């Protein structure tokens, strides 16, 4: 499918939403027939933004937010209880999901990108979209990109932006919004894309279809910062861009893409949502649906968006041959004050929040549904990382990876087919917003710094020592309260050694 064949006019718009249709193949399951192997599944990957493991009712016994559609996914699929994003913040996690590589291997060593920085994914690196192209998949990306873009300068000798700071430039007069944009998803294996550049609180506020901005000209708008969660920066916005409408727009685009896809070919839909990241903007329909204020109401809206995708799959009678993955890019930005106010633990029974090396920063909801291929209502405690999606797709479709493609993942297909399978000790790395490292293997977790590495306080009554090295037994101490590094020097040595081996692959 040529990327320019799909246009967003009023009569033929391909809409991609909060769900992911990942075209998983049938290889790796010896019992499957040749007919099955020629019927590769559709794949939809729905990536929520800043949603915690405890924000799904089925994962949290303290019922505060109704999530009937996500609960239904849990009932019909496999729930991964110990899944993690490869980073505790947005940009690096998205890099890891799409490439199967830890983002610290890229030029980005900490933090996130702004809406004006250059593309992050290297030309030499393969994405999941390019991977599934080996099996003739239709591919689309709809939602929040946040991996850099190659905007055109009006005057090439001048900087693209000036003044302010990385996330809040003051002078954008040199940006040519009408020109073609490099580094959009169509340059990385996606046939069609409809995206916003970064988070919904980071400028510029504009939809980009394939390689062109829509709804020009741009104008300057004021930001907001009126109360907790109601925040976005001032800056450039496209005419008619309304923050409150972005989430439903993505879902409508996704539904259109699914509906209009060629039924003779499988498709991959990568659907990175902009919610429930700030600004928390549930529309009127969802106001008051939760007991957790506008944040909880926004999650109710996300849940309904997932339900809309599921309805389309059912109506088209393709749900049995569609893999739906629902996950989040990191833990929730849910502070101790939020917990005290609402008595809701967005990150469930884990310490910390988005940005942290503590588990609250990167332990994420991770649910996989695959029609009647999976028994449903099962769960696995296998340690899993978002970088494993690339390897799992390769396994299911029986397609070859390059020698350094999908470098940092292992297939979780065996745990889809048999959730009770004995766990393996697959070491994974956690990366905080400040670029600090942690490594988890089996029951042990080592954090190679003092404190959280993120926004949680560097010291508390739970950790009064100033040790640079932290070691926790995650089976006995899921709250990461007791640093046992001094008691287990051999474990510290082993994990530090393995961390260096992985970093230097």
Backbone torsions as a table, in degrees:
resi	resn	phi	psi	omega
1	UNK	NA	122.7	179.0
2	UNK	-72.7	139.8	-174.9
3	UNK	-64.9	-21.8	-177.8
4	UNK	-92.7	1.1	178.9
5	UNK	-78.9	-19.9	-177.0
6	UNK	-103.5	111.0	-176.9
7	UNK	-118.1	150.0	-174.7
8	UNK	-94.8	45.9	176.5
9	UNK	-79.4	-177.8	-172.1
10	UNK	-71.5	-21.9	-174.6
11	UNK	-101.8	-19.5	-175.7
12	UNK	-143.7	81.1	-177.9
13	UNK	-111.8	133.2	175.1
14	UNK	-95.7	114.3	-176.8
15	UNK	-106.1	129.5	177.4
16	UNK	-114.9	138.8	-174.1
17	UNK	-123.9	-155.7	-171.5
18	UNK	-74.9	8.0	-179.2
19	UNK	-111.7	159.4	178.3
20	UNK	-117.3	126.4	171.8
21	UNK	-104.4	100.9	-178.8
22	UNK	-96.8	120.6	-176.6
23	UNK	-74.5	89.9	-179.5
24	UNK	-87.5	135.1	177.9
25	UNK	-85.5	-171.5	-174.7
26	UNK	-113.7	2.3	179.5
27	UNK	-69.9	150.7	-177.6
28	UNK	99.9	-9.6	177.3
29	UNK	-117.0	97.5	-171.7
30	UNK	-64.5	-23.8	-177.2
31	UNK	-74.3	-15.4	-174.2
32	UNK	-75.3	148.3	-175.4
33	UNK	-85.3	167.9	177.6
34	UNK	-61.2	-36.3	178.3
35	UNK	-60.5	-42.2	177.7
36	UNK	-60.6	-41.8	-175.4
37	UNK	-66.5	-23.3	177.6
38	UNK	-90.4	7.1	-177.2
39	UNK	-123.9	61.6	-177.2
40	UNK	-59.7	140.1	-175.1
41	UNK	-75.9	155.0	165.6
42	UNK	-70.9	155.2	178.4
43	UNK	-133.7	129.8	174.4
44	UNK	-123.8	122.3	176.3
45	UNK	-110.2	112.8	178.7
46	UNK	-102.6	117.7	-177.5
47	UNK	-112.3	105.1	173.4
48	UNK	-71.1	164.8	-175.6
49	UNK	-119.6	111.8	179.1
50	UNK	67.3	39.1	178.8
51	UNK	-107.5	129.3	-175.8
52	UNK	-86.7	160.7	177.3
53	UNK	-57.0	-37.4	-177.1
54	UNK	-82.7	2.6	178.4
55	UNK	-83.2	-8.2	176.4
56	UNK	-98.1	127.0	-175.2
57	UNK	-53.6	-42.6	-177.7
58	UNK	-63.3	-20.6	179.8
59	UNK	-96.4	-4.3	-171.0
60	UNK	-137.4	108.8	-177.2
61	UNK	-65.4	-18.9	178.3
62	UNK	-87.4	86.6	-171.8
63	UNK	-62.7	114.7	177.5
64	UNK	-130.2	-30.3	-175.3
65	UNK	-126.0	116.4	177.7
66	UNK	-71.9	124.8	179.5
67	UNK	-133.2	65.1	-173.2
68	UNK	-62.1	-35.0	-178.0
69	UNK	-73.5	-39.1	176.6
70	UNK	-71.5	-35.7	174.8
71	UNK	-61.0	-37.8	179.1
72	UNK	-66.1	-38.0	175.0
73	UNK	-59.6	-42.9	178.1
74	UNK	-61.2	-42.3	-178.5
75	UNK	-67.5	-28.7	-175.7
76	UNK	-103.0	-4.0	-175.8
77	UNK	-131.0	-156.0	177.3
78	UNK	-112.8	127.7	-178.9
79	UNK	-101.2	122.2	179.9
80	UNK	-92.0	113.3	-173.7
81	UNK	-83.2	-15.5	-176.8
82	UNK	-131.9	53.1	179.8
83	UNK	-100.2	148.9	-174.3
84	UNK	-140.4	145.1	167.6
85	UNK	-77.6	155.4	-178.1
86	UNK	-75.8	-10.2	175.8
87	UNK	-145.0	163.9	-178.9
88	UNK	-94.8	8.6	176.2
89	UNK	-141.4	174.7	-161.9
90	UNK	-66.3	-66.1	-172.0
91	UNK	-53.9	-52.4	-177.4
92	UNK	-63.8	-32.3	177.0
93	UNK	-64.6	-42.6	-179.5
94	UNK	-64.3	-38.6	175.1
95	UNK	-59.7	-44.7	-178.0
96	UNK	-66.8	-40.2	179.5
97	UNK	-62.6	-47.2	-174.5
98	UNK	-73.9	-30.8	-173.1
99	UNK	-108.8	-15.6	-174.6
100	UNK	70.0	20.8	-179.0
101	UNK	-126.1	143.9	173.9
102	UNK	-65.7	140.5	-174.7
103	UNK	-71.5	-20.1	178.4
104	UNK	-65.0	-11.6	174.9
105	UNK	-78.2	-14.1	177.9
106	UNK	-89.0	-171.9	178.6
107	UNK	-74.0	-15.9	-176.8
108	UNK	-88.8	110.3	-176.9
109	UNK	-101.1	-14.6	178.3
110	UNK	-162.6	164.0	175.4
111	UNK	69.6	-162.1	179.8
112	UNK	-130.9	168.1	177.0
113	UNK	-87.1	157.1	171.7
114	UNK	-87.0	-174.2	178.2
115	UNK	-82.3	-2.6	-175.8
116	UNK	-119.9	2.5	-177.3
117	UNK	-83.8	159.5	-174.9
118	UNK	-65.7	157.9	178.8
119	UNK	-55.9	140.4	-175.7
120	UNK	-92.9	-37.3	-175.3
121	UNK	-71.3	125.5	-177.2
122	UNK	-73.3	150.1	179.5
123	UNK	-61.8	-26.9	-176.2
124	UNK	-82.9	-6.0	-174.5
125	UNK	-101.3	136.5	-179.4
126	UNK	-90.7	143.1	174.6
127	UNK	-104.3	170.4	177.9
128	UNK	-62.9	-30.6	178.3
129	UNK	-66.4	-42.9	178.2
130	UNK	-68.8	-32.2	178.3
131	UNK	-62.6	-49.9	-175.3
132	UNK	-74.8	-14.6	174.9
133	UNK	-59.5	-23.8	177.6
134	UNK	-63.9	-19.2	177.8
135	UNK	-112.1	22.9	172.2
136	UNK	64.0	37.8	179.2
137	UNK	-78.1	147.5	164.1
138	UNK	-83.2	137.9	-173.7
139	UNK	-133.6	143.4	178.4
140	UNK	-149.0	147.1	173.4
141	UNK	-124.5	122.3	179.3
142	UNK	-132.8	120.2	177.0
143	UNK	139.1	-150.4	-177.5
144	UNK	-81.1	122.3	-177.1
145	UNK	-86.9	-69.9	174.2
146	UNK	59.9	37.5	177.5
147	UNK	-127.9	23.5	178.2
148	UNK	85.1	152.1	180.0
149	UNK	-143.5	150.2	178.4
150	UNK	-98.1	77.0	177.3
151	UNK	-65.7	148.8	177.4
152	UNK	-86.5	136.9	175.5
153	UNK	-87.8	143.2	172.3
154	UNK	-69.9	-41.8	177.7
155	UNK	-121.4	108.5	-171.4
156	UNK	-63.7	-23.8	-177.3
157	UNK	-81.6	-8.9	-178.2
158	UNK	-105.2	156.9	177.3
159	UNK	-66.3	154.9	-179.3
160	UNK	-63.9	-47.4	178.2
161	UNK	-133.6	162.2	179.6
162	UNK	-142.0	154.5	173.3
163	UNK	74.9	173.8	179.4
164	UNK	66.4	-141.3	177.7
165	UNK	-135.8	-177.8	-174.1
166	UNK	-51.7	-46.5	-175.7
167	UNK	-91.9	-3.7	-173.3
168	UNK	-144.8	63.5	-179.1
169	UNK	-66.7	147.1	-177.0
170	UNK	-94.3	-31.1	-176.2
171	UNK	-120.1	111.9	179.9
172	UNK	-119.5	22.6	-175.1
173	UNK	-64.6	-20.1	-177.1
174	UNK	-89.4	1.0	178.7
175	UNK	-83.8	124.8	176.5
176	UNK	-95.4	90.8	-175.9
177	UNK	-67.8	-18.2	-177.5
178	UNK	-84.7	-12.9	-176.5
179	UNK	-84.2	164.9	175.4
180	UNK	-63.5	148.1	-176.3
181	UNK	-114.4	131.2	176.6
182	UNK	-92.8	158.3	175.9
183	UNK	80.3	15.9	173.3
184	UNK	-82.0	171.4	-178.0
185	UNK	-56.3	-27.2	-179.1
186	UNK	-67.7	-13.6	174.4
187	UNK	-88.1	-1.7	-176.4
188	UNK	-127.5	31.9	172.0
189	UNK	100.3	-2.2	179.5
190	UNK	-92.7	130.0	179.0
191	UNK	-68.5	-33.8	-175.8
192	UNK	-142.2	143.9	174.5
193	UNK	-146.1	148.2	175.5
194	UNK	-143.6	105.6	-166.2
195	UNK	-135.8	166.5	159.7
196	UNK	-110.0	152.1	-172.3
197	UNK	-62.4	-39.7	-174.1
198	UNK	-149.3	-150.7	177.9
199	UNK	-67.6	164.9	-177.8
200	UNK	-78.6	3.9	172.5
201	UNK	-113.8	10.3	-179.2
202	UNK	-121.4	127.7	179.2
203	UNK	-72.8	158.4	1.1
204	UNK	-84.7	151.0	179.4
205	UNK	-96.3	96.6	-175.8
206	UNK	-158.5	143.5	171.4
207	UNK	-84.1	141.1	177.2
208	UNK	-122.5	119.5	178.3
209	UNK	-104.3	119.1	-173.2
210	UNK	55.8	-107.0	-176.8
211	UNK	-119.0	20.9	-179.1
212	UNK	-133.3	139.7	173.5
213	UNK	-71.7	145.7	179.7
214	UNK	-107.4	167.7	173.1
215	UNK	55.6	40.5	174.4
216	UNK	-75.9	158.7	11.7
217	UNK	-86.7	173.2	176.1
218	UNK	-89.0	154.4	177.4
219	UNK	-139.5	165.2	177.0
220	UNK	-90.6	130.7	175.8
221	UNK	-122.3	157.3	176.7
222	UNK	-81.5	148.9	174.7
223	UNK	-84.4	175.4	174.4
224	UNK	-131.4	148.7	173.8
225	UNK	-159.0	65.6	-169.5
226	UNK	-93.7	-32.7	177.9
227	UNK	-160.9	173.7	-177.5
228	UNK	-51.6	120.8	176.7
229	UNK	90.4	-16.7	178.4
230	UNK	-98.7	84.2	-173.9
231	UNK	-148.0	130.3	160.6
232	UNK	-153.2	154.8	-172.7
233	UNK	-79.7	153.9	173.1
234	UNK	-74.2	154.1	177.2
235	UNK	154.1	-154.8	-173.9
236	UNK	-79.9	136.0	177.3
237	UNK	-143.3	145.4	178.2
238	UNK	-72.6	150.2	176.3
239	UNK	-55.6	127.2	177.7
240	UNK	82.6	3.9	178.7
241	UNK	-73.6	120.2	-178.6
242	UNK	-120.1	116.4	-175.5
243	UNK	-54.6	-42.4	-175.7
244	UNK	-63.3	-22.5	-174.5
245	UNK	-93.9	-5.5	-171.0
246	UNK	-64.4	-45.8	-175.5
247	UNK	-61.8	-48.3	179.6
248	UNK	-66.2	-33.0	176.7
249	UNK	-60.1	-45.4	178.8
250	UNK	-61.3	-40.6	-178.8
251	UNK	-66.9	-41.5	178.3
252	UNK	-62.6	-41.1	177.8
253	UNK	-63.6	-40.3	-179.4
254	UNK	-65.8	-43.1	179.7
255	UNK	-62.7	-38.3	178.9
256	UNK	-67.0	-40.4	178.6
257	UNK	-61.4	-46.9	-179.4
258	UNK	-61.9	-44.9	-177.0
259	UNK	-64.5	-38.2	-175.0
260	UNK	-94.6	1.5	179.7
261	UNK	-65.0	148.9	176.7
262	UNK	-66.2	115.1	-175.3
263	UNK	-68.6	-11.6	179.5
264	UNK	-87.5	-5.6	179.5
265	UNK	-130.0	143.5	176.2
266	UNK	-73.2	162.3	178.7
267	UNK	-132.6	154.9	171.9
268	UNK	-118.3	123.3	176.1
269	UNK	-118.2	116.0	173.3
270	UNK	-97.6	115.8	-171.7
271	UNK	-121.9	77.8	178.3
272	UNK	-80.6	111.2	-177.4
273	UNK	-76.0	161.6	175.7
274	UNK	-95.6	2.6	-173.2
275	UNK	-126.6	154.5	5.8
276	UNK	-92.1	31.8	173.4
277	UNK	-58.0	152.4	173.8
278	UNK	-60.7	146.9	1.0
279	UNK	-76.3	138.8	177.9
280	UNK	-78.3	105.9	-171.2
281	UNK	-132.4	63.3	174.4
282	UNK	-65.5	137.3	176.9
283	UNK	-74.2	170.1	-170.3
284	UNK	-54.1	-36.6	-178.0
285	UNK	-55.8	-31.2	-172.0
286	UNK	-103.1	-3.5	-178.0
287	UNK	-65.5	129.9	177.9
288	UNK	82.2	7.0	-177.8
289	UNK	-76.4	-21.5	-177.9
290	UNK	-114.6	179.1	174.1
291	UNK	-108.4	22.3	-175.0
292	UNK	-127.7	35.3	175.4
293	UNK	63.7	-156.4	-175.6
294	UNK	-70.1	-23.8	175.8
295	UNK	-65.1	-50.0	179.0
296	UNK	-63.4	-37.1	178.1
297	UNK	-64.8	-36.1	178.7
298	UNK	-65.7	-36.5	176.4
299	UNK	-67.8	-36.0	173.9
300	UNK	-59.2	-37.1	178.0
301	UNK	-67.5	-43.5	176.1
302	UNK	-58.2	-44.3	179.9
303	UNK	-59.0	-42.0	179.7
304	UNK	-67.1	-34.6	177.5
305	UNK	-62.0	-41.1	176.7
306	UNK	-62.4	-40.6	177.9
307	UNK	-62.2	-36.7	178.0
308	UNK	-64.1	-39.2	177.2
309	UNK	-65.4	-44.4	179.3
310	UNK	-61.0	-37.8	179.1
311	UNK	-62.4	-42.3	178.2
312	UNK	-62.0	-43.8	179.9
313	UNK	-61.1	-42.7	179.5
314	UNK	-66.5	-42.9	-178.6
315	UNK	-64.5	-32.8	178.9
316	UNK	-86.5	-4.0	-179.8
317	UNK	59.6	39.1	178.6
318	UNK	-120.0	9.5	-176.3
319	UNK	-66.6	-32.8	-179.2
320	UNK	-67.4	-27.4	-178.9
321	UNK	-109.8	33.3	178.7
322	UNK	-129.5	129.0	172.8
323	UNK	-92.5	125.6	175.4
324	UNK	-114.8	122.1	174.8
325	UNK	-111.0	125.7	173.6
326	UNK	-116.3	128.8	179.5
327	UNK	-154.4	-171.7	-179.3
328	UNK	-137.8	155.2	-175.0
329	UNK	-77.1	-19.3	177.3
330	UNK	-172.9	-177.7	176.9
331	UNK	-70.7	171.9	-179.3
332	UNK	-75.6	146.3	171.3
333	UNK	-84.3	72.8	-173.6
334	UNK	-119.4	111.2	-170.9
335	UNK	-87.1	172.0	175.6
336	UNK	-61.3	-35.1	176.9
337	UNK	-64.4	-39.7	177.9
338	UNK	-63.9	-42.3	179.2
339	UNK	-61.0	-44.8	-178.8
340	UNK	-65.0	-39.4	-175.9
341	UNK	-70.1	-43.4	-172.5
342	UNK	-107.7	-6.6	-176.5
343	UNK	52.4	39.9	177.4
344	UNK	-125.8	130.8	179.3
345	UNK	-106.0	94.8	-177.1
346	UNK	-60.6	-33.2	179.8
347	UNK	-99.3	20.6	176.1
348	UNK	56.0	-140.8	-173.0
349	UNK	-92.6	53.3	178.6
350	UNK	-130.8	152.7	179.4
351	UNK	-82.8	143.6	172.4
352	UNK	90.8	-171.9	-175.4
353	UNK	-153.5	-179.8	174.1
354	UNK	-39.1	138.3	178.3
355	UNK	97.3	-23.4	-169.3
356	UNK	-87.9	154.6	167.0
357	UNK	-77.6	-19.9	172.1
358	UNK	-62.2	157.5	-171.2
359	UNK	-60.2	-30.2	178.3
360	UNK	-60.2	-19.8	-179.6
361	UNK	-78.1	-25.9	-170.2
362	UNK	-140.8	-6.3	173.2
363	UNK	-74.3	127.9	-167.0
364	UNK	-131.0	156.1	167.8
365	UNK	-65.7	141.4	-179.4
366	UNK	-152.1	104.0	-175.6
367	UNK	-123.7	133.1	178.7
368	UNK	-124.2	123.2	176.7
369	UNK	-116.6	138.8	-179.7
370	UNK	-142.5	62.0	176.5
371	UNK	47.0	-134.2	-179.1
372	UNK	-87.0	6.1	177.6
373	UNK	-73.2	-24.5	-179.4
374	UNK	-113.9	146.8	-178.6
375	UNK	-63.3	-40.5	179.6
376	UNK	89.3	152.4	178.7
377	UNK	71.1	18.9	-179.4
378	UNK	-112.4	164.0	179.4
379	UNK	-142.5	161.0	177.8
380	UNK	-135.1	144.5	176.0
381	UNK	-97.4	9.2	179.1
382	UNK	-60.8	130.8	177.2
383	UNK	-64.8	123.0	-172.7
384	UNK	-134.3	147.0	178.5
385	UNK	-126.6	152.0	-179.3
386	UNK	-60.5	-27.0	176.8
387	UNK	-65.8	-11.2	179.4
388	UNK	-76.1	-14.0	-177.6
389	UNK	-62.3	-42.8	-179.4
390	UNK	-58.5	-50.2	-178.3
391	UNK	-64.8	-35.3	-179.7
392	UNK	-67.7	-41.6	176.6
393	UNK	-61.2	-43.5	178.4
394	UNK	-61.0	-39.0	180.0
395	UNK	-66.6	-47.8	-177.4
396	UNK	-64.9	-40.4	-176.8
397	UNK	-89.4	-7.1	-178.6
398	UNK	55.9	48.6	176.7
399	UNK	-111.3	153.1	-174.3
400	UNK	-84.7	138.6	171.2
401	UNK	-97.1	148.9	171.8
402	UNK	-68.1	166.5	-174.0
403	UNK	-60.3	-28.0	179.2
404	UNK	-122.7	17.9	176.8
405	UNK	-90.2	142.8	-177.1
406	UNK	56.7	41.1	-168.6
407	UNK	-62.2	-30.4	-167.6
408	UNK	-114.6	30.2	179.7
409	UNK	-133.9	159.2	173.7
410	UNK	-130.9	145.8	-176.9
411	UNK	-66.3	132.8	173.6
412	UNK	-100.3	11.5	178.4
413	UNK	-54.0	-42.6	179.2
414	UNK	-56.5	-29.0	-177.8
415	UNK	-87.4	-15.7	168.7
416	UNK	-73.7	-44.3	-176.9
417	UNK	-74.7	-28.3	-179.3
418	UNK	-146.4	82.9	-176.9
419	UNK	-58.8	-21.7	-179.2
420	UNK	-88.6	2.8	177.9
421	UNK	-55.8	142.8	-179.2
422	UNK	-58.9	136.1	-178.4
423	UNK	-65.7	147.0	173.2
424	UNK	-110.3	156.6	-178.4
425	UNK	-91.1	78.3	177.7
426	UNK	-91.1	105.7	-178.4
427	UNK	-70.6	135.1	175.1
428	UNK	-129.6	155.2	-179.8
429	UNK	-102.9	140.3	170.0
430	UNK	-109.8	140.8	-176.0
431	UNK	-130.3	126.1	-177.4
432	UNK	-87.9	172.3	-177.7
433	UNK	-63.3	-30.4	-179.5
434	UNK	-86.6	2.0	176.9
435	UNK	91.1	13.9	178.3
436	UNK	-81.6	148.2	-175.5
437	UNK	-104.0	147.5	166.4
438	UNK	-138.7	156.6	177.9
439	UNK	-135.0	139.6	178.9
440	UNK	-123.5	132.1	174.8
441	UNK	-146.0	120.0	-177.0
442	UNK	61.3	-130.2	-179.1
443	UNK	-85.5	-6.2	-171.2
444	UNK	-103.4	140.9	176.3
445	UNK	-134.2	128.3	178.2
446	UNK	-115.3	130.5	175.2
447	UNK	-111.5	122.8	-172.0
448	UNK	-90.6	46.3	177.0
449	UNK	-166.6	172.6	172.6
450	UNK	-90.9	134.1	176.6
451	UNK	84.5	-158.3	-170.6
452	UNK	-86.9	-21.4	-172.2
453	UNK	74.2	3.4	-177.4
454	UNK	-140.0	-139.2	-172.3
455	UNK	-90.1	-14.5	177.0
456	UNK	-68.9	150.9	-177.9
457	UNK	-54.5	143.5	-176.6
458	UNK	-71.9	-20.1	177.8
459	UNK	-144.6	155.7	179.5
460	UNK	-160.3	-179.7	177.5
461	UNK	-64.5	-20.3	180.0
462	UNK	-78.3	-22.7	-178.1
463	UNK	-146.6	96.9	-175.2
464	UNK	-98.8	-11.3	178.4
465	UNK	-81.1	161.1	-177.1
466	UNK	-107.8	31.1	-177.5
467	UNK	-64.3	134.9	175.1
468	UNK	-70.6	-35.3	-179.8
469	UNK	-98.3	130.8	175.3
470	UNK	-118.5	135.4	177.2
471	UNK	-130.8	129.6	-179.0
472	UNK	-130.3	143.1	170.9
473	UNK	-93.0	104.4	-171.2
474	UNK	-73.9	-10.7	174.8
475	UNK	-80.3	-38.8	-177.2
476	UNK	-95.4	-20.8	-169.4
477	UNK	-140.6	67.7	-175.6
478	UNK	-68.1	-17.9	178.1
479	UNK	-84.7	-0.7	179.6
480	UNK	52.3	49.2	-179.2
481	UNK	-88.6	-34.9	-169.1
482	UNK	-116.3	108.5	178.5
483	UNK	-77.0	114.0	-176.1
484	UNK	-109.0	24.0	-178.1
485	UNK	-58.4	-40.4	-177.7
486	UNK	-68.7	-25.4	-177.8
487	UNK	-84.8	-21.4	-176.2
488	UNK	-130.6	64.4	-177.8
489	UNK	-61.3	-29.3	-179.4
490	UNK	-70.6	-34.9	176.7
491	UNK	-68.8	-41.5	176.9
492	UNK	-58.3	-46.7	-179.0
493	UNK	-62.1	-43.7	-178.9
494	UNK	-63.6	-45.7	-177.7
495	UNK	-70.6	-36.7	176.9
496	UNK	-64.0	-38.9	178.8
497	UNK	-65.5	-44.2	-179.8
498	UNK	-67.0	-36.3	176.5
499	UNK	-58.9	-45.1	-179.6
500	UNK	-66.5	-36.8	178.3
501	UNK	-62.4	-45.8	-179.3
502	UNK	-65.7	-43.9	-179.2
503	UNK	-61.3	-31.4	-175.0
504	UNK	-101.7	15.5	176.8
505	UNK	-54.7	NA	NA
